[in-house]
Each structure stands twice: as structure tokens, then as C-alpha cells.
């Protein structure tokens, strides 16, 4: 995920200390039930599309924007399937972030999947029976997107 300008400004004052940030993920399905994934340029691993809302941007609008920016696929956000505080992550430059992730189930409505920015090495549709290795948090996002149950969240202790 490229660092937005507003985060660069905050980092100039805050340094590498932990920043608590909003995050949005989009689990995108096409009409054939395939899942859209991108192979990340930073890690080389396949992943669900994710990003950060710009100041004032609504989460669903962010999900739709991020999917198009990264994959050239147009989609609509159908529903929130998961809300979760992710573990803190330290980037190679030492910056530490922790994201409050809002995951949307989305439906593709146009465009052809392709690499559309410098954040991905590849973009592709995958049959659910033939997924590449995905991180555990993406598997939970997918599980929740496939469920008809209410939005998932970590229960209070």
C-alpha cells in the first residue's frame, strides 16, 4: 500500500511511532463467483485489495476506489462483513501502524482485471477451489464474505 500524502505529513512530526489508522478491505467476486486478488509488489504475496481512506472519504467509497486503482475492476460495495483491529505492523523503514479494518463484500460490475498501479505485480480472478496461499486475515475476510451471517467482530471480553 503506497503511503498517502496525509500520512507523510503526520510522520514528519510523529516519526516512526505507532499510528492508529483506518483501513478498508474489499473482497470482490465476479458473476462466476471467482475472487479478485492482487500479488503485492512489497511482499510478492497474493492478497485481497486493501487501502486507507483519504480524510473525509467514506469507507465504501474507499473500497471501490482502491479496487479500481489497483486492479482496473469497477465494483460496488454490497455489505460490511467484518470489522477488526489488526495487529500492529512494522514496515521495513521502521514505521509502525495498526489498522482498524472494515471489510466489504463487493461485486464486480465492469472493467478487466489488470495491474493498474505500482502496488501489484499481478492481478487475477481465482476459483474458490484454486486459491493461492493467502494470509490468515485474508482467509477470515473471505470466510465472512461468503457467509450470510451478520457483520463479524471480535466479541468484547
Secondary structure, 3 states (H helix, E strand, C coil): CCCCHHHHHHHHHHCCCCEEEEEEEEEEECCCCCEEEEEECCCCCEECEEECCCCCCCHHHHHHHHHHHHHCCEEEEEEEEEEEECCCEECCCCCEEEEEEEEEEEEEEECCCCCCCCCEEEEEEECHHHCCCCCHHHHHHHHHHHCCCCCEECCCC
